[in-house]
């Protein structure tokens, strides 16, 4: 388990990432960005290989950013669980006079 301070940081980051992922505006921005890149990709001609590759990579980056936010949310959930275990362990030690 991580030190308590790091756990609190992860929980806060997870909560912020969850708020972002639930934001209607951010969802619309991600969707619009991805659709713009895919539209540009579909509107290229056969000679524009480099531009097509850039459009594909840009569309993928939108997914990568979303995936990273999901990872931060999941890390926050794990940190909450770890912090609860630490608190439970500290309470148990206190109860039995170990501390």
Secondary structure, DSSP 4 states (H G I P E B T S, - for coil): ---HHHHHHHHHHHHHHHHHHH-HHHHHHHHHHHHHHHHHHHT--TT-HHHHHHHHHHHHHHHHHHHHHHHHHHHHHHHHHHHHHHHHHHHHHHHTT--
